Amino acid sequence: MKKSIFTFCLALTTVLVLNAESYSGNIVVNRNGQVYNSNVTVTVTQQDNGLFQLDLNVPIFGNMKMVDVPAATTGGITVYNSQQKVSTSLDALTGGPLLTQLFARTTGGMMAANVTLPTANATMWFNTVGNTFQLPNSDLEAWSGSNGEPDRWHGFKTATGTWAWAAPASLAKSEDVHSGSAGEYSALITAKNAFGTIANGTMTSGRLNAGSTSASSTSNNASTSQDYGEDFYMPIYAKPDQFKVWLKYQQGTSNANNKANVSVKTFDGTYYQEPVDKTYTNISGGILEDEGQIAACDWTQFTFPINYDYWAANNAETNGIFVTFSTNANPGQGSDNDMLYIDEMELVYLGSMSDLRYKGETLQGWDPAVTEYSIETAGEPNLDDFTATVVGASAVLTKSMEQNADGTYRIVLSVVSADLQNAASYIITATAAQQGKLGDLNHDNSVDVADVTALINAILNSSEVDMSVADMNGDKSIDVADVTALIALILSN
């Protein structure tokens, strides 16, 4: 089955060549502690047998080709998982092909892949996703506009409303960044006293409106809508599970009751504002109100969970995200010169399993850190009998099965986050137990009167019996009906 690929990430070039799909991106190779970084192309070709061939040319190892790679697709995400020996440019040194483990996933024209060569002490990470699933200018390093506001983020310089011209609160670039920051700048919002009223410092992904001199009026708000256009609206392609951000909060007048506020909402793209002026049913998820408030602190990285259960009754789609920072959780309740520094925002998409089951029972010895298991099944295993508890609002579970040369089955269950960055793959080797002949209760390879006697004795004595051979009519119980069916089988022969 050929996958349909489209491109919506500038960092990715997808080239279709006959029945092949090519992904151009960055690969990081780590061998014996030495790291090599390069731009490469991975080509995925569907074979005549329905399996896939993956080709890549990487530093140190040269051209690598993996064939007969199975694939499984769920929810728009395709997973390729294989373990095989692969020839490399090091064959002469290593004595032949190297054992290679591949775990690749694709979605929407993007690919992320882990490749491990354990005997060569090497790992590879290939990625074309880029910032597709992140907020624009999330590190607040881009300040290209003449209004003094960070690109795609807004304060009162771009506000609407009757009193926008008089709004004293500010949003400005700061060189105060946390220790270890890779960037040079953060954003600083500052509360100001205007005619005896405290105007909170605010930064939003939407647009501010200053419509009243009363701090508590909902005419003073931050709002967004897909109708606002790109600059005041941020689309989103999946449900993030967490919002990470570095914050530093200093109060002009120390007050333990005053807290800065972080608001994140995911919504369907139609109009929404905060403070709300009515009940909005277009919200799909967000940070719960009390969890978004922070006390005065030095630079700290906060991780806010994004809750979807609270707004589940809305049945709203997730098309956009709305983020707003304020120097105080309550309008007008802060103090002059309250300052909130903001830097390095990140949306986190989880992808893991908390349970793995076969026919409803957790696998013996289950541990999320253990990736390989062996089980015995009654006959050929059925993928529907394998289930898992998935962690991640947009994470998907894929399943695949193939028969090994020794007659066992290789079953792969993979969970992958929407952005492909978090993933886990579990391999189950299933051995199908030999099935007895239907009706052969005494296992002598023939069905005769002796088996009728054994079945009657089992029923009369309520003794244990091999259901796979005794349940003649398949109703999952042993009774007189099975005796009748067994006698009919013997007579028919």
N, C-alpha and C positions, 0 to 999 in steps of 0.2 A: 504494500500500500504506500503510494508516494505521498509525501507530506507537502502541503502548500505553504510557501514561504513568502513573506513580504518584508519590506524594510521600513522601519520607522525610527531607526537610530543612525545619526550621521556618522558615528564611529564605525559602522558596519557596512560592508559591501557584500551583497549576496549575488552570486553569479550562478545562473542556471546553465548547465552544460549537459545536453541530452537528458539523461535521467539522474544527473548529479546535482548536488547543492553544495556550494562553496562558501565558507565562512572565513573572512579575513579579520584577524585580531591579534592581540598580544599574547605571547606565551612566555612563562617564566620557568626555567629549568634549574633545578637544584640538584647537583650531584656532588656528594661528599663535601657538602657545605659551600661549594662554589656555585654562585648564581649567575645564570645567563638569561638575558632578556632579548626578545626578538619579535618582530612582526612576521606572522606566518599565515598560511591558508590551510584550513582543514576541509577536505572534500569528502562528502558523504554520497555514496552511489548505491542505488538499490540493485541487488543481484537478481538473476533470473529465478532463484529459489525463494525470493521474498525477503531474504536476509540482506544485510548491508555490508559494504566495504568502506572503511575509513582510511584516508591517506593524509599524511602530514609530513612536512619536512622541518625538522627541528634542530637547534644547535646540538653539537656533540654527536647525536645519534643519527643524523641525516634523514634519509627517506624511510618512513615507517608505514607499513600497510597491515591493517587488520581486516580479515575477511570473515564472512559468516557471522556477523554480529547481529544478535536479535534486537528488536526494538519494541517498545510498548508506548502507546499514546493514551493520555487521559487529560481532559480539561485543557487541551491545547499544548500540553507539554509532552515532548517525546523523550524517552530515556533509552540510551544505548549502554548495555552493560556486558562486558566480555572479559575473559581471561584466556590468553593464548600466548604461544611463543612467536616472537616477531623478529625478523632479520633487521639488523641495523648496520651502520658503518663500522661498528665495533666487533662484528662477528669474529674477525681474525684474532682479536685480543681476548674475547670472552669464550671462545670455543664453540660459537654457534649462536642461534637465535636466543633472545632474552625473554624470560617470562614477563608478560606485560598485562597489567590490569587497567581496564578502561571503564570510566563512569562518566558518560557525557549526557547532556540534556540540551534540548533546543526548544525555543518558542518564539513565534513572531519574527523569524529572521535572525535570532540571536542564539549563540551557543556558549555554554560553559562546560569545561571538561577537566576531570582529574585523570592523570595517567601516572601509574606507579610501576617502576621496574625494580622490584625488591632485591634481586641478585646484583644489580648494578648500583644499589644504594642511591636511586634517583627518583625524583618526583617532578611532575610537570603540571602547571595550571594554565589553562587556556580560557580566555574570556573576551567576549565581544559586547557585553551588555552595556558597559559604560555607565552613564548617569540616567538612563532611561527611567528607572524606577525611583529616582531621587528628586528632591525639590531643586528647582533652578537656583543657581547662585547660593547653594546651601552653606558654603564656607564663607560667604560674605566678603569675598576678595574682589568682586567686580563692582566698581563705582563709576561707571562711564558717563552717567547723566550729569547735566549741568545743575540739577536741582539739589544736589548734595545727598541724595538718597541712594541706597544700594540697588543695583539692578534687580528688578522684579519684586522688590520689597518697598513698602511705602509708609510714610508718616504724614504729618500735616502739610508738608510742602505740596503734595499732590491731592489734598483733601478737597471735597466739594462742600457746599452748604453756606448759609448766610454769614456764619462767623469763622469761616476757614481762615480769613485774612488775619484774624485776631488771635488765633490759637498760639499760645506761647510755648507749649511743650515741644521738645525737639527730638529729632532722629539724626544722628551724626556718625561719621566714621571715627573709629578709635584705634590707636595702636597698642592698646592694652589687650594682650592675648594671654591665654593660659600657658603655663609651662609645658613645653613639648608640642606646641601648636606648629603645624607646618606652614601656616599662613602668617600674613603681616597685620591683618586688620580684624576688628570685630565691629559690631554695631552697638551704639550706645543710645538708649532712650532715656530722657530726663523729664521728670515732672516739674511743672512751674506754677507759681502762684499768680493768678490773674484776677485782680480786683477782689481779693479775698477768697477766691475759689481755686482749689487745686486742680489743674488740668493734668491728667495722667500722661506720662510718656507712653507712646504706642508705636509698634511696628506690626504691619499686617501684610499678608499676601494679597489681600483685597484692597479696598479703597476706603479711606476714612471720610466721614461726613461730620461737619461741625454745624449743627442746625439749631443750637440753643445755647443760652448762657447758663442754663441749669445743668450741672454736672451729671445729675441722675436721669436726665431726659434721654429717651431712646432715640431722639433725633441726633444725638451724638453717638455715632456707631461706626463699626467697621463692617463692610458688607462685600459680597462677591457674587458673581454669576457668570456663567459661560457667555452671556450676552455682553459682558464688559470687555471682552477681547483678551488676548494673551497677556497683556501687561498686568491686569488686575484679576486674573483667574489662572489657577494651576490645575491642569488635568492630572489624572492619576490612572494607572493601568491595572492596579490590583489593590487588595486590602493590606495595608501595613499592619504589623502587630505591635510595634513600639515606635516611639519618637524619642530620639536621643538628641541632646543639645548641651553645649557648655554655657553656663550662666554664672554671672557675678552680680550680686545685688547689694547695693549700699543705700542706706536711708539717710535723707537729709536730717531728720529728727528720729532718733532711735525709738522704735515702737514695736514690741513683740507681736502685737495684734495685727499689724499691717504686713501684708504679704504681696509679693509680685505674683503675676498670673500668666500661665501658659495655656492657651486654648488651641486645640486641634480638633477639627471636625472633618469627617468624610461625608460626602453628600452627592446628590444626583446631578448637580450642575445648575439647578435652578436657583433663584434668588434666596440668599440667607444673610442674616445680619446678627451681630452681637454688640451691645445687649439686645436680646430679642424683644420684639414689639408684639409678638403673638406666638401661638404654638406652631412650630414648624415640623412638618412630617416628612421632609426631604432629607433628613439626616440618617446615615447608615451606621455611623460609629464615631467615636471620639474619646478624648480624655475626660474622665468623670470630673465634675466641677471641683470637688475637694482635693482631688489628686493633682490638679494643675497648679496649686498654690505653693509658693516657696518662701521661706524666711530669709532674712539677711544672711549672706554667705560670701566667701571668697570664691574664686573660680572652682566650679564643681560640674562634673558631667552628670546630668540627670537622665534617667531612662523612664519615660512615661508610658504605661501600657495603654493601648488603644482598645476600648471596649466596644464590642458589636452587639452583645446580648442586650444591653440596656435599651438600644434603639431598634431591636429586631422587629417589633410590632409595626414599624413604619414600612417595612418591606421596600426600602429605598435602594436604588442602585448606587454603586460607588463609581462616580465619574470624575469627581473633583475633590480637592483637599483645601481646607481653609485654615490658616495658621495665624494666630494673633498673640503678641506679647504686650503686656502692660505692666507699668511700675506698681500698680495696685489692683487687687482683685475686685475692689469696689470703687466705682467712679467717685472722684472727689474726696476720697478718704485717706489719701496719702499725705505726704509732706513735701514742701518745696525742696527741690534738688534730690529727690529720690532718683537713683540711677540704676538701670538694669543693663548690663553688658551681655551681648548675645553672640555666639560663635558656633561654627561647625555643627550644623544640623544633619541628622541622618534618619531616614526611614528604615526600619528593620523588618524584614519579612522572614518569619520563622518557617522551618521545614524539618520536622523530626517526628519520631514515633515514640509513644509512651507505652505501647503494648502491641504485641504481635501474636495472633491467634490462629490455630488450626481447628476448624469445626467448633468454634466458640470457646476453645480452651487455650489459655496462654501457653506458648511454647515452653517446654521444660528448660529451665536454666536461662530464661529470657533476661537479657541485660542490654540496654540500648548501646552500650559500648562494645558488645560482642556482635560481630557481623555475619558469622557463619554458624549454621545449625544443621543437624541431621535428624530426620524423623522416618518412621515407617508408616506407610499408608495401606489401606485395604484396597488393592487394585490401583490403577492409574490415578494419580492425584488430579483433583479438580481445582483450578485456580479460584473458583468462587468460594471454596472452603477456607481460603486464607484471607484473613481480615486484619486490620490494624487500627489503632487509635492515632489519628494524625494531629500533630500540633502545628498550628499556623492557619490563620483565617483564609488565606488563599493558597495554601499548600495543597498539592495533589499527590495521590498514591497511584503508582503504576505497577503492573504485574506482568511478568513474562515467564514462560516455561519452555524448556527444551530437553530432549532426551540425550543423555550422555552415551558414550560408546559402550559402557558397561551395563546399560539398561536402567541405571538410576535416572532420576529427573533433577535438573537444575532449575530451581524456582527462584526468581529474583523479585523482591518487593522493594520499591524505591519510593521515598517521599522527597519531594522537591519544593522549595519555596518558589513563590511566583517570580522572583527576580533571578532564579537559578543559582543564587549564591550560597544558600544553605540547603544541604541535601544529605541524605543517608541511604545506603543501599544494603539490604540484607539478603544473603544467599542461603537457601535451604536445599540440602541434598535429600531427596525423598526416595526411599526404597519401597517399591510396591511389593507387599506381602503376597505370597502365592495364594491364589484363591482355590478352594476345594470345588469339586464337582457338585452341582446342585442335586440334593437328595442323598449324597454319599456321606451319611452321618458317621459311619465307622471308618471312613477314610481308607477303604480298601480298593479304591479306584473302580468300583462297580456299584450300581444302584440296584438293590434287590430286596427280598423280604427281610433280610437282616436289618436293613436300614429302617424299614417300617417298624420293626420291633423296637429299635433304638429310639425312634421318634416317639412312639407311644409311651415307652418308659420315661422319657424325658418330660413328657406332658404330665403323666401321672405323678411323678416324683418331684416336679418343679425343679429339675436339675439343670445346670448350665449346659448350653449347647451352642455349637458354632452356627450363629444366625445366618452366615453367608451360604450355608448348605441346607439348613433346616427350614428357613422361612420360604416355603415353596410358592406361596402366592404374593410375596413381597409386601405384606401389610405390617411388617415389623413386630409381629407377635406369633407365638407358636401355639396352635390349637388343633382341634379336630379337622378344620378345613385344610390344614397342611398335610394331615394324614391322608385325606381323600385325594389331594393333588398328587401326593407321592405314589399312591397306589395306581392312580390313573397314568402316571409317567411310566411306571414299571410295566403295566399292561400294554401301553402303546408301543413299547419296545419289543 
